[in-house]
């Protein structure tokens, strides 16, 4: 079965440093991130603009949407849409993890996160941009 990741989580996984909304979320996200960063593993990921595998452990998850506050669902959906569009992907379609990682390294620059992730509470920590920078260096994408 495919893993499922929402658009903006395709970027989050590269900057994730163990911070999160709850211990359960951190554990779930750590498992996802470890799989994605493991170069020996390849698998399909269904790209969505909706609740995904990481969201299942989030304390803000409602039945069908993010309920962190009254604007959170619209905000995360807008980030999903921007990332999916920026990467040239299709929603509800599955891609190999290796292809998504390579595509992210080729198409996303750290400064792109200022637009793609505008308003995200994690952006100010700098770990997301650092993660994209490290990914680009590792895959030799300038």
N, C-alpha and C positions, 0 to 999 in steps of 0.2 A: 504494500500500500504506500502511496505517495505521502511524503511529509507535506504539510501545508504551511506556507508563510505568506503573510500579508506584505504588500509592496515595501513599506518602509522598514520592515524587519529584515529585508534582504540587505540593507545597509547596517542596521543595528548590530547584526551578528559580528561584524568586523571590528567594531569598537567596544563591544561588551567587555566589561572588566569586573563583573560580579556585583554590580549595583542593581537594585530593582525595587519593585513595589512591595514585595513580601519575601520571606525565606522560600516559600513554595515557588514563587515566580523565578527567583534567582536560580533555584535548583533546576527547574524546567528549562529556562533559557540557557543555563550552563550545558545541559545535555545537548540541546540543539546546536549551540555554538561549537561544542567539541566535535560533533559529527561533521559540521560544515568545515571546520578547520583541519580535519583529518584528511590529508591528501590521499590516503590509501582507500578511502571510502568514496563511492559515487552512488548516487541514488536520485530518484525523481523528486522534484519539489513542485507542487501545484501552487502557482502564484495567485493570490486573492486580494481583494480589497474588502476584507471582512475579518471576523474573528478567526484566529489561526491556532496552530499548535501551542505557541507561546502564550497566547491569551487565555488558554484553558486554565492556567494556574494564576491568573491575575486577579487580585481582589476587587478590581473595578469592572470585571466582566459581568455584563448582564446576560439575559437569555439570548439576545440576538445582536447586542452592540456594547460598545464601551460606555460605561456609566460613571467615569471618574468625576465628571461635572456635566452641566447642561450642554456645553459646547465640545466636549472631548470626542464624541463619536465623529462629528463633522470634521474636526481637526485631524484625527488619525486617518480618516478616509481621504482627506485632501492630500496628506503626505503619501499615502498609498498610491493614489492616482498619479501624483507628480513623479514618483520613483518609477512606477510601471511605464509611464510615458517616456521618461528620460532614458530608460534602458531599452526601449523599443519592444517591450513584452506585451503579451495579451493576458488579460485577466482570465482566470479559470483554466489556464493552460498549464501543462506540466513541462518542466525543463530539467535537464540533468544538472545536478549541483555544480559540477565542474564547469559547465557552460555559464551558469549564473555568476559564479565567482570570477571567471575570466572576463565576462562582460562588464561586471562591476569595476574591476581593475582598469579596464580599457576606457570606460565611459564616465566614470565618476571621479572628480577631483575633490580634494578636501573642501575647497571653497564653495563647491556646488551645494554642500550641506546647508549653507546659509539660506538658500532658497528652498531646496528640497525638504528640509527639516525645520523650516521657520516656525518658531513658537514651541518647539519641543523642549521640555524641561531638562532633558539630558544634554542638549547641545552645548550649553555653557561650561560643562565639565571638560570639554576638549578631547575626550577619549574617542569620540566618533571620528573626528577629523584625523586623529592620530591613527586610528585603525585603518582608515582608507589609505592614508599615506604609507603605512606599513605593508598593506596589501599590494599597493602599486610597486613598492620597492621589491617585495618578494617575487612578484610576477614580472618584474622589469617592464612596467608600463609607466611611461612618463607622461 
